[in-house]
Amino acid sequence: MSKNYRKTLAIVVGGGPAPGINGVISAATIEAINNGVKVIGIYDGFKWLVNGDTSYIKALEIADVSRIHFMGGSIIRTSRENPTKSPEKVKNVVKALEELKVDYLITIGGDDTAFTSSTIERESKGKIKIAHVPKTIDNDLPLPGCQSTFGYQTARHIGTSLVQNIMEDSKTTGRWYFVISMGRKAGHLALGIGKAAGATLTIIGEEFKGKYVSLKHLCDIIEGAIIKRKSMGRSDGVAVLAEGLMERFDPEEIKKLGNVELDEFDNIRMSELDLGKIVKNEIKKRFEERGQKIATPVTKDIGYELRCVSPIPFDSELTRDLGFCAVKFLLNGGSGALINVRENKEPPILLKNVIDPNTGKIKVRYVDTTAESYESARNYMIRLNPEDFEDKEQIEKLAKTANLTPAEFIKKFKYLVE
């Protein structure tokens, strides 16, 4: 028997997957239907809507979603189609949503999807009310306080387990591993995994204050850690490196490496760089040039393994709250906001206040390297510290391990702690 719905809510997922998407879809669907609102899921993000195609949809009922919050992935899938790349595509999306008689739109995604949401609201002249649920395992969206973006805690949990296994292999085989963690701009995921696993060291882009990170500087930190670890009688170790370090490399320095892919404007395709391989080759070369042998380091990228796993209870609970809050916000007359779980009924985060007008993207939340949580992480890493250069015996020990004189060691590495 058909129901007499008064309004229609559409749900769209954009960008890469993150654990907990289905939890948002489930909670939003249940809350909307319980309030007399029809719910449709749009398949594959905006992939079909940009062409005005309204056939890739599914009417969602409570029976369809009542237990999907335990599942990874997205029952309506996702895509990276970005309508804002073309005014015509935006018009097609709005027209398609109007044909579907959509009154409310919940978008689940990152910065691109958030900007798309605000653009759709503007193009529809406010007829379509929108709420955006922030989704990213990178944890880099500007939520208040220390709130996590959904999916981050699960990604850190699984990533930590993987790194712990790698650490055991490292210890067993007496070699180093360089683990590259997803995190396009910010180092939250790399630091969270490295800190929770107790990795030998973790390096994130935020710790470098200059415009660029030089490959030399990055490799000096790693080489110094390997030497210090070796001086302690250990030839094994795991370095977790944030993927976002590549965004901070000086393009001219990278071009000198050779075999780099350029786009039509002669810019380096950073996404095609193999950070682990670049670092591995440089570190191995340095030791060989000093007549030292080390077991060939192993590189491992971690990211895709984390995105579609089943959410841990933290994210299952958080996404239920987010789906509920998104529907409540819309049905109370709200629109154009980033949905978060609010304390003390504080107002929602308006998209216009967090979107950078110069880039059209949500402002990035970086790791605060002045916070005690970062200081704690640094203090448990094995890496060169100021104290290492204040102790004559320690300098001699480190220099001997590196097959350098104390003066050579100081000249090469002391700048790292200044």
C-alpha positions in Angstrom: 0.0 0.0 0.0 1.5 3.4 -1.0 2.0 6.0 1.6 0.9 9.6 1.4 4.3 11.4 1.8 4.2 15.1 2.1 7.8 15.8 1.1 10.8 14.0 -0.5 14.3 13.7 0.8 17.2 12.6 -1.5 20.5 11.2 -0.2 23.7 11.4 -2.3 27.2 10.1 -1.5 30.2 11.8 -3.2 33.9 11.2 -3.1 35.9 8.3 -1.7 34.3 5.7 0.7 34.6 5.9 4.5 33.4 3.5 7.2 30.0 4.6 8.4 28.3 5.9 5.2 25.5 3.3 5.6 25.0 4.4 9.2 24.1 7.9 8.0 21.9 6.6 5.2 20.1 4.3 7.7 19.5 6.9 10.4 18.4 9.6 8.0 16.0 7.3 6.2 14.4 6.0 9.4 14.0 9.5 10.9 12.6 11.0 7.7 10.1 8.2 7.1 8.9 8.4 10.7 8.2 12.1 10.0 6.2 11.4 6.9 9.0 12.2 4.4 9.7 10.0 1.3 13.4 9.0 0.9 15.2 8.2 -2.3 18.8 7.1 -2.6 20.7 8.5 -5.6 23.1 5.9 -7.0 26.7 6.7 -7.9 26.9 10.2 -6.5 26.3 12.9 -9.1 27.4 10.7 -12.0 24.0 10.4 -13.6 22.4 13.6 -12.4 25.0 15.8 -14.2 23.4 14.5 -17.4 19.9 14.9 -16.2 19.4 11.2 -15.8 16.9 10.4 -13.0 16.7 6.7 -13.6 19.5 5.7 -11.2 17.5 6.0 -8.0 16.0 3.7 -5.3 13.1 4.4 -3.0 14.4 3.6 0.5 12.2 2.0 3.2 13.0 1.3 6.8 13.2 -2.4 5.9 16.0 -1.6 3.5 18.2 0.2 6.0 17.3 -1.1 9.5 20.6 -3.0 10.0 23.0 -1.6 7.4 24.8 0.6 9.9 27.0 -2.4 10.6 28.2 -2.6 7.0 31.1 -1.0 5.2 30.8 0.6 1.8 27.7 2.4 0.6 24.4 0.8 -0.5 23.9 3.6 -3.0 27.6 3.6 -4.0 29.6 6.8 -4.6 31.6 8.6 -7.3 33.9 11.5 -7.7 31.8 13.3 -10.3 31.9 17.1 -9.5 29.1 19.1 -11.0 30.6 22.4 -10.1 33.2 21.9 -12.9 30.5 23.0 -15.3 27.6 25.4 -15.0 25.6 23.2 -17.3 26.2 20.2 -15.1 24.9 22.1 -12.1 21.8 23.1 -14.0 21.2 19.5 -15.0 21.5 18.3 -11.4 19.0 20.9 -10.1 16.6 20.1 -12.9 16.9 16.4 -12.3 16.2 16.9 -8.5 13.2 19.1 -9.3 11.9 16.4 -11.7 12.2 14.0 -8.8 10.2 16.5 -6.6 13.1 16.6 -4.1 12.5 19.1 -1.2 15.4 18.1 0.9 18.9 16.9 0.0 21.4 15.2 2.3 24.9 15.0 0.8 27.6 12.8 2.4 31.1 13.7 1.3 34.2 15.8 1.7 35.2 19.3 0.5 34.1 19.0 -3.1 30.7 17.5 -2.2 30.2 20.2 0.3 30.8 22.9 -2.3 28.5 21.1 -4.7 25.8 21.1 -2.0 26.0 24.9 -1.4 26.0 25.4 -5.2 22.9 23.3 -5.7 21.1 25.3 -2.9 22.0 28.6 -4.6 21.1 27.4 -8.1 17.7 26.1 -6.9 17.1 29.5 -5.3 16.5 27.9 -2.0 13.8 25.5 -3.2 16.0 22.5 -2.3 17.1 22.6 1.3 20.4 20.9 1.8 22.4 19.5 4.7 26.0 18.2 4.3 27.4 15.4 6.4 31.2 15.6 6.5 32.9 12.3 5.5 36.6 11.6 5.3 39.1 9.2 6.9 41.6 12.1 6.7 39.8 13.9 9.7 40.7 17.3 8.1 37.4 19.1 8.1 36.9 22.1 10.4 34.6 20.5 13.1 34.5 22.2 16.5 36.8 21.1 19.3 38.3 17.6 18.8 35.3 16.1 17.0 36.3 13.4 14.5 35.0 13.2 11.0 33.1 9.9 10.7 35.3 7.1 9.4 38.5 8.4 10.9 38.3 6.4 14.1 37.7 3.2 12.2 40.5 3.9 9.7 42.9 4.6 12.5 41.8 1.4 14.3 42.4 -0.8 11.3 45.5 1.1 10.2 47.0 0.6 13.7 46.4 -3.1 13.6 48.1 -3.3 10.2 51.1 -1.3 11.4 51.4 -3.5 14.5 51.7 -6.5 12.2 54.3 -4.8 10.1 56.2 -3.9 13.2 56.4 -7.5 14.2 57.6 -8.4 10.7 60.2 -5.6 10.9 61.5 -6.9 14.2 61.6 -10.5 13.0 63.5 -9.7 9.8 65.7 -6.9 11.1 64.7 -4.4 8.4 62.9 -1.0 8.2 59.4 -0.4 6.8 58.3 2.9 5.3 54.5 3.0 5.6 52.7 5.7 3.6 49.4 6.7 5.1 46.5 8.3 3.3 46.0 12.0 4.1 46.0 14.3 1.1 46.5 17.5 3.0 46.7 16.9 6.7 48.6 14.3 8.8 45.9 13.3 11.3 45.5 9.7 10.1 49.3 9.1 9.8 49.9 10.5 13.3 46.9 8.7 14.8 48.1 5.4 13.4 51.7 5.9 14.2 51.0 7.1 17.8 48.5 4.3 18.6 50.7 1.6 17.1 53.9 2.9 18.7 55.7 3.2 15.4 59.4 4.1 15.6 58.6 7.5 14.1 55.9 9.3 12.3 56.5 12.3 10.0 53.7 14.6 8.9 53.8 17.7 6.7 52.6 20.1 9.5 55.9 19.8 11.4 57.7 21.6 8.6 57.3 25.4 8.8 58.7 26.5 5.4 56.9 26.7 2.1 58.5 23.4 0.9 59.7 20.2 2.4 62.9 19.1 0.8 63.5 15.5 0.1 66.9 15.9 1.8 65.3 17.1 5.0 62.8 14.3 5.1 65.5 11.7 4.4 67.8 13.2 7.0 65.2 12.7 9.7 64.7 9.1 8.7 68.4 8.4 8.3 69.0 10.0 11.7 66.4 7.7 13.3 67.8 4.6 11.6 71.3 5.5 12.9 70.0 6.2 16.5 68.0 3.0 16.5 71.1 1.1 15.3 73.2 2.6 18.0 70.7 1.1 20.5 71.3 -2.3 19.0 68.2 -2.5 16.8 68.3 -2.8 13.0 64.5 -2.7 12.6 62.0 0.1 12.6 58.8 1.4 11.1 58.4 5.0 9.8 54.9 6.2 9.1 54.9 8.9 6.5 51.9 11.1 5.7 50.9 11.0 2.1 50.5 14.8 2.2 54.2 15.3 2.4 54.3 15.0 -1.4 52.1 18.1 -1.6 54.9 20.0 0.1 57.8 18.9 -2.0 59.6 21.5 -4.1 58.5 20.6 -7.7 62.0 21.6 -9.1 63.7 19.2 -6.7 61.3 16.3 -7.6 61.9 16.9 -11.4 65.6 16.2 -10.8 64.7 12.6 -9.7 63.7 11.8 -13.3 60.9 9.5 -14.4 58.2 11.9 -13.1 54.9 12.4 -14.9 54.0 15.9 -15.9 50.5 17.3 -16.8 49.8 19.5 -19.8 51.0 22.6 -17.9 54.4 20.9 -17.1 53.3 20.5 -13.4 54.2 17.3 -11.6 51.4 14.8 -11.1 52.0 14.4 -7.3 49.4 11.6 -7.2 51.7 9.5 -9.4 54.7 9.8 -7.2 55.7 6.7 -5.2 56.9 8.4 -2.0 57.9 5.1 -0.4 60.1 4.1 -3.3 61.7 7.5 -3.5 62.6 7.5 0.2 63.7 3.9 0.1 66.1 4.4 -2.8 67.6 7.5 -1.2 68.1 6.0 2.2 69.7 2.8 0.8 72.0 4.9 -1.4 73.2 7.0 1.6 74.3 4.0 3.6 76.0 2.3 0.6 78.0 5.5 -0.1 79.4 5.3 3.5 80.3 1.7 3.0 77.5 0.4 5.1 74.9 -2.3 4.3 71.4 -2.3 5.6 68.6 -4.7 4.7 66.6 -3.2 1.9 63.7 -1.3 3.4 60.2 -2.3 2.5 57.5 0.2 1.5 53.7 -0.2 2.1 50.9 2.1 1.3 47.9 2.1 3.6 44.6 3.6 2.7 42.3 1.7 0.3 42.3 -1.2 2.9 40.6 1.2 5.4 37.8 2.9 3.4 35.2 0.2 3.1 35.6 -1.9 6.3 32.8 -2.2 8.8 32.7 0.7 11.2 33.8 0.3 14.7 31.2 1.1 17.4 32.4 4.7 17.7 31.6 5.4 14.0 28.4 3.3 14.1 27.1 5.5 16.9 28.4 8.8 15.4 26.9 8.2 12.0 23.5 7.4 13.6 23.7 10.7 15.3 24.7 12.5 12.2 21.9 11.0 10.1 19.3 11.9 12.7 20.7 15.4 13.2 20.7 16.1 9.4 17.0 15.2 9.1 16.0 17.1 12.2 17.9 20.2 10.9 16.1 20.1 7.6 12.7 19.5 9.0 13.1 22.4 11.4 13.6 24.7 8.4 17.4 24.7 8.3 19.6 24.6 5.1 23.1 25.1 3.9 25.0 23.7 6.9 27.7 21.2 7.8 26.1 18.7 10.2 27.9 17.8 13.4 26.8 16.4 16.7 26.2 19.6 18.6 26.8 20.2 22.3 24.3 22.3 24.2 22.2 23.0 21.1 24.9 25.3 19.7 24.1 26.5 16.1 25.0 24.4 13.1 28.1 25.2 11.0 27.0 27.2 8.0 28.8 26.1 4.8 29.3 29.7 3.8 31.5 30.1 6.9 33.8 27.2 6.3 34.2 27.3 2.5 37.3 29.2 1.3 36.0 31.6 -1.4 39.4 31.4 -3.2 39.4 27.6 -3.6 35.7 26.7 -3.4 36.6 24.0 -0.9 36.1 23.5 2.8 39.0 24.9 4.9 41.5 22.3 6.0 41.9 21.4 9.6 45.6 20.6 10.1 47.4 18.9 13.0 48.2 21.4 15.7 51.9 20.7 16.3 51.8 23.0 19.4 49.3 20.8 21.2 50.3 18.4 24.0 48.9 15.5 22.0 51.5 16.1 19.3 54.3 16.7 21.9 53.4 13.4 23.5 53.7 11.6 20.1 57.1 13.2 19.4 58.5 12.2 22.8 57.9 8.5 22.2 59.5 8.5 18.7 63.0 7.3 18.0 64.6 10.3 16.3 67.4 12.7 16.8 66.7 15.3 19.6 68.6 18.2 21.0 69.8 16.1 23.9 71.7 13.8 21.5 74.0 16.7 20.6 74.6 17.8 24.1 76.2 14.6 25.3 79.8 14.0 24.0 79.6 10.2 24.5 76.3 10.0 22.7 77.6 12.0 19.7 80.6 9.7 19.5 78.4 6.7 19.6 76.0 8.0 16.9 78.9 9.1 14.7 80.6 5.7 15.0 77.4 3.9 14.1 77.1 6.1 11.0 80.7 5.6 10.0 81.3 9.4 10.4 83.5 11.5 12.5 81.7 13.4 15.3 82.3 16.7 13.4 80.8 15.2 10.2 77.8 13.9 12.1 77.1 17.2 13.7 77.5 19.1 10.5 75.1 16.7 8.7 72.4 16.3 11.3 72.4 19.0 14.0 70.2 21.4 11.9 67.3 18.9 12.4 67.0 19.9 16.1 67.7 23.6 15.8 
